[in-house]
Amino acid sequence: MKRRQFIAASTLALPGCERTQDIQGGFVGANHERGHLLREARSWSTPPLLRKTGVVIAGGGIAGLAAARALRQQGIDDFALLELEDTVGGNSRAGSVSGIACPLAAHYLPLPSDAAPEVQELLEELGLRHRVSGRWQYDERHLCHSPQERLFFKGSWQDGLLPMQDVGADTLAQYQKLSALVEQLRQRSRWTIPSFRQSLDATQLALARITFDMYLDQQGLSDPHLRWYLDYCCRDDYGAGTASVSAWAGIHYFAARHGFNVPGAQSQEREAVLTWPEGNAWLVRRMARPLAERIHSGQVVLRVANVKHGVEVDAFNTVTQKLERWQARRAIVALPVLAAARVTENPPDFLRHTANLIRYAPWLVANIHIREALFDRPGAAPSWDNVLYGTPGLGYVDAMHQSLQSVPGATVLTYYRALGDLPQGRPLLLTQSWSAWRDQILNELSAAHPDLAGKTTRVDISRYGHAMAVPVPHQTDRPRARTLSSGRLNFAHSDWAGYSVFEEAFTLGHHAA
């Protein structure tokens, strides 16, 4: 279905719409009112309550948790971690719908390469990988079970996400051409995750100055199936499509991991990923467990400052409704760059500069509880990742896919939609009603599952106004990780990489500590 046709169809009555009124749910997750207190950060008076510690970590996402872990590895236990929400984890938090655990955002971790030894060490510590006869092996219970992914295309399901069903020779030729181009670029330049470990060469800098769409046009890669797939990949990883992200980011998506492999052309299998019903919150909980009383949730950081003998961090305690001041020797600012620039007193030039560069993508995540298995169209079997061709969303993952149940039953489908390409994406995200989002999502997925609305009991929707940084062109002059400090402040967040993935956030947090 073409996008224009889909938009028109989305205004039609939802199949089984008389039953949608019985579907429960609402908005859950991030507390936007707390975040908006940052707008008033400069108007607060002197805090009446004073606390002291050795190190303050502002922000409890993956970077903040990695920093806390690295401090403990150095024997430093005198620290406090301040988190805005009620639970730590940032974009890796989890929820539960009708007793079934499900992710609220990030839901998997690709197996890290040797460029991310800190992440490899974490996985070893958690028992996810170990050596057997001199080689690393991952615990298969935590690797994504097969079948891993499928695409609803031309009225049926196919294995894999690259459109292959009944496509023509010209389409296949363009797939092969891009595969060869990516391989040439992999041979010519170094592509790593985390990206701060690579210095961009002349070829990569040229790619970083243009959009991915421009690069594809230059190469004569115009096939609509290929362009849809690449746009999907960019929206999925970066929150915005090929018209927005840089050509460097578009190539990096493939070159830093597994290349661009065409099924049936001596290609490798899709890379293995670690996943859990609750997504990356499985990792978060184990990273947070040793921190115990050092975690202070419900803390809105409003001011971070270098002072004569250390640092001061002012935070609004949402439980006591009072302002508190933390005094420490040092601080690790593991906040999004937008927030860090707002709360840091006399922010350094590199912080102001990067904050002006970054463009953020809003995201919506819906957890849909169904009471029984759905009717399935012909083709590939139900998979962990299920994507519908040509739709505005990014498909859904099945929270029960990792279970060993022999008969499908009740489960939670976690649906994702990136709004980074919409000029008014953030206002739309925050102002459109829950019921309107519910009906749009169910309508979209009903093309593959016409019985979805009738089997849905609850839809919980999480909204992220500034979910992730989008790697747009001209972001290559970001400061390097080793320079992310000012006085007694060290900065760490995936924003500093220009895009949001676990390996970037974790490694930057580790190095800040």
N, C-alpha and C positions, 0 to 999 in steps of 0.2 A: 504494500500500500504506500503510495507516495505521501510525503509529509502533508501536502495541501489537502489530500483526501482524508488523511488521518485527523487533521485538525477539524475538518468539517464533520467527520463522523463522531468526534468527541462531544459534539453538541447534541447528539441524538440520545434517545432514552437508553439507559443501561439495561442490558438483558437481566431480567429478574429484578428491576429497580424497585418493584413494590416491596421487596424484602430488604433493601438497604436500610430502611428506617429501623430495622431490628438490630443492625450492626452497632456494637458498642465501640468506644474508643475515645481518643482525644490526642492532644499534643503532649508529648513527654520529652524528657531529656534536658538539654541545655536551658538555663534560666537567663533569658535575654534581659530581664529587668536588672539583674545583678551586673551584667556586662555593661549596661548603659550607664551605671553609676560612674564609670570612668570619665564620662563627659563632665562630671562635676568635680573631678579630682583636684582642681586648683582652688576650689572654694571651701575646702574643709579647714576647720580650726585645728589647733594643736591637740593631739590625742591625749586623753586623760590617763590612759593606762600604758605603762612602759614594761616591755619584756626584753630579755637579753638572751643571746645565744651566740654560738661561734660563727655559723654560716646560715644565711637565710636563702632558701630556694623559693623563688616566686614563680609559681606555675607547677601543676602536678600532671602534665601530660607526659608523653614518652620521654621527652628531653629532661624534664624535671626528675622523673623517676630514675632515669639512667644516671643523672648527676648524683642523686642520693645514694645509689648503689656504689658508684665510684668513690664517693667520700668514705663509705663504710669499708671499702677495700683498702683504703689508705689508713684505716684505724681512726677515722674522724667520726665520732658519734654525736658531737655537740652541734646539731643543726636542726632547723625547723623548715618544713615544707608547707607553703601556703597555697591552698587550692580554692579557686572560685566556686566550683560546684560542690555538691555534697559528697561526691566520690571522685577519686583521681582517675586518670586515664585519658583525658582529652577526647580525641576522636576515636579512641579505642575502648570506650565504655560499653557496657552491655546492659540488657534489660531482660525481662521475662514476661511472656504473654500466655496466660492460662497455664502457668506452670512449666512452659517450655522456654529454655534459655535461648536468647537470640542477640545478635549484635545491634548496637545503636549506630554504628558506622563501620570502621575498618574491620574486615572479616577474614583476612588471610595474611600470611607472610611468606613470600618466595624464599626458597633456600638461599641463604646469603653466600656470596662469593668470597674468595680469599681477600678481596679488598675491604671486607667488613669483619676483621678478626674479633672486634669487640662484640658484635652480634653473635658470631659463631661461639664465642666463649660463654655468652649468656645461655644459648641453647644447650651447650654441653652441661652447664651448671644445673639447668632445669631437667636434665635427663632426656632431652629430645634427640641428642645425637651422641654417639660413642664410637670408639675405634674397634673394628673387627679385622683381624689379620692385617693391621697397618692401614686400613682404609676407613673413612668416616661412613657411618650408616645412621640413618634417621629412623626413629621409632615409627613404624608403619601405622600405628594406631592414630597418630596425629597428622599423617600425610593425607591429603584429600583423597577420598575413596573414589573409585571409578563407578560409573562414568562421570567425568569431571565437568564437561561443558557441552552445551548444544545450542543451536540457533533455529528459531522458528522462521522459516523462509519459504515463500511460495506455497503456503498452506500446509506444510509439514515440518517436522523436526529433522535436523541433520546433525551429525557429530561435528564438533568444533564450531568456532565462531566465524571463520572466514567463509563467506558465501561460496558454495561449491555445487549445489544441486542445479543441474541443467544450465550452468553458465557456459558461454561460448568460448571458442578458441581465443578470441581477442582478449577476453577477460583473463584467461589463464596465462596468456603471454604477458600481460601487465603484472600479474602476480609474480611471475618469474623475473621480470625486469626489476621490480622493486627488491626482490630477494637478492639479486646480484648486486644492486647498488648498495644495499645495507652491508653486504659482506665486504665489498670494496672499502667502504668507510670504516668497517671494523678492522680491516687490515692496515689502513692508513693512519688511524688515530687510536688513542686510548680512551675507552669508555668504561667508567666505573660507577658503582653505587657503594658507598656514598660518593657524590660527585666532587666534593671538595678535595678529594685525593687526586684529581686530574687537573692539569693546567691546559686550558683550551689552546689548540694549535690554530694555525691560520684557517684551515678548512672548517674547523668547528666554530670559530669566531664568525666566519662568513655565514654559516647556517644559523647562528644565533641572532643575526641581524634581520632575518626575514621570517615570515610565517611559514608554517608547514604547507599551507595551501600554495604559497608562491613557489616553494621548492618543487612540489608535485607538478605544478603547471610547467615549470622550467624543464622538467624531465619528461613531459608529455604523458604523464600518468593521469588520465582523465576518466578511466572506467568508473561508472557510478557504484558498482559493487565494492571495488577497492576503496574508493573514496569514502563510502559509508563505513566500511570496516575501520579505516584509519581514524575517521572522526569519532567513532565509538571508542576506540582505544584511548584517544586523547581525553575524551570526556570522562572515561572511566578512571584514568590515572591522574589527570590534571584538573578536572572540573570544567573544562572548556574544550571546544573542538579545534579542528585543524585551521580554521580561519583566525583563531586567537593565539594558539601556542606557537612557539618558535620552531623552526625546522630542526634546530639542535635538539629540542625536547622530543619532537616527533621521531627522529632517528634514534635518540637515546633510549626511548621506550623499548626498542628491539635490540640495538647494538650493545647495550650494557647487560643484556641478559641472554637471550636465546636466538637472536637473529630473527629474520622474517622467513619462516618456513612454510612452504606450500605443501599441503597434504598430497601424498602420492609421488613426491619428487625427491625421494631419498631424504625426507625431512626427519628431524628428530621429533620425538614425542614432546608434547607441551611440558614445560618445566614443572617439576613437582612444587607444591605449595603446602605449607602447614596451615591447618584450619581447625576450628572448633565450633560447636554449636553457638557459643557466645562470642565468636570471633576473637580478635586480638585481646579482648578482656581476659582471656585465659592467661596470657603473659602478664598483663597488668596486675592481676591479683597476686601472682607469685612475686612480682617485683615489689609490690606494696606491703606484702605480709610482714617482712622483717622491720618495717619502719614504725609500725604501731603508733605510739603517742607522738612521734615526730611529725605526723601528718595533721595539719590544721585545716579542715575543710570549711566551706562557707566564708572564705576570706577574700574580699575584693581588694586587691592591691591598688592603692591610689597614688603612692609616691615612693620612689626609690632614689636615694641620694648618697653621693660620696660626701662624707663629713670629715672633720679633722682627724679623728682617731678610728675611723672605720666607716660603716654605712648605717643609714637609717631607712627602714621600710615601714610606711604607714599603710594599714589595712583596715577596712571596715568589716567588723565581725557581724555577719548576718543573723547570728543566733542571739547575741547580746544587744545588737543594734547600737554598738559603740565602736568608736575609732580606737585602734591600738597602734602603738609604735614599737617596732622591733629594732634593737640596736645589736650590731654584730661586727665581726672583723671584716667579713666579706659577704657579698651576695652573688648568687647565680640567677640571672634574669631569664627564666625559661618560659617567657611569654611570647605570643605572636608579636611580630615586629611592630604592627600597628599599635598594639597596646603598650609595648615596651617604650616606643617613642613618646607616647602620651604621658606615661607615668614617671619616666626618668627625668630627674631634675637636671637641667643643663645638658640635654642629650648630646653625645659626641656627634661629630659630623657624619661618620659612617652610619650611625643609626638613623639620623634624619634623612640621609640620602637614600638608604635602602627602603625606609618607610614610604618615601615618595614614589619609588619604583614599583612596589608590589601592588598587584591587582588580585583581589580575593574572589573566589567562587563560592556562591551560596549552594548549599546542598539540602536535599530532603531525603529522609530515610523512613520508609513505612514498614512496620512489622504487621503482617496479615496472618491472623490465626484462622486456619480452616479445620473444620471438625472431622473431615475424612478426605481421602485421596481424591484428586481431581480427575475428571475425564481428560484423556490425553489424545491429541491429534496423532496421526500416523507418523512413523519415522523413529528417530533415536529415542532411547529410553530416558525417563526423567533423570536429571543430572543435578549436581551440586549448583552449577551456574547455568541459568536458563535465560537466554536473551531473545528478544523479538526484533526482527529486522525492521528498520525504518520508523521506529517509535521514539518518542522524546525521552523515555526512560532508559535505564541501563539493564533492565531485566531484574531477575530476583535470584537469591540463593535460598536453598532449603535447609533450615536449621536442623532437621532430623537426618540429613544425608549421611552424617558421620556415625549414626547409630547402626546397630546390627539387626534391627527389626526386620523380620522376613516378610511381613505384610504391611504395606503402606497404610498409614492412618492419619490421625491428627498431626499437624505440624504448623510451623510458622514460616512463611515466605517473606524474606527481607528484600524489599524493593528499593532501588536506588535511582535518584534523579539528580543530575548536576545542572545548575542554573547559571553557570558562568558565562554563557553566551547571550543571556537575556539582558538588555540594557537596564531594565527595571526588575531584575531577578530577585534582589533582596527585598524590596517593598512587596512584591508579589508573594514571596515566601512567607512573610510575616503578617500580611493582611488578609490573604485568602483564607476562607473558613476551612475548618477540619473536614466538614462534610463535602465541600467542593473538591478538596484534594482527594478524599476517599473515593468519590464517584469517578474522578478523572483516572485514578490509578486502576480501579477495578474495570473500568471501561477499556483502558489500554490493554490490560492483560487478558480480557475476555476474548480477544481475537484467537488466542491459543487455548483458552480455558473458558468456554461459554457458561459453565456451571459455577464459576468462581464466586459470583455474588451470592448465589444461593447457599454456598457452603462456608461462607465467611461469617465468623462470629464477632470478630473484633479487629480493629485497625488502629494501632498506635503510631503516631507520626512524630519524628524528631526533626527539628529545623536547626540548621547551622548557617547563620548569616555570613560569617567569615570562615568558612570551613577549611579552606586551603589556599595557598598561594598558587597562582597560575603562572607557569613559566613562559611569559610573553617575550617577544623580541626585545633586544637591548637590555637584558638583565645580566650580562656577563661581567660587569664591573663590580659585582658584589665583593665585599671584603672576605678574605680567607678566614678559616676557622681560627687560625693561630693569632689573628689580630682582633678577635671579637672581645675586647676588653677595654675598659675605661676606668682608670683609678683602681678601686677595689671591686668593680663590677665586672663579671664575666657574663656573656650573653650566649644563649643556646636555644634553638628552636628549628624545626624543619623549614621555617620561612627563610632562613639564611641560605638554604640550598636552592630556593626559588621554586620548590615543589614539595609535596607532602608525601613522604613514605617513611616507614618505620626505621629503616637503616640510617637514613639521614638524621632523623630526630634523635635516635638513640646514640649514635656516634658523636654528634655535636654535644649532647648533654654529658656524655662520658668525658670528652676532652675539656669541657668547661670546668668540670670538677678537678 
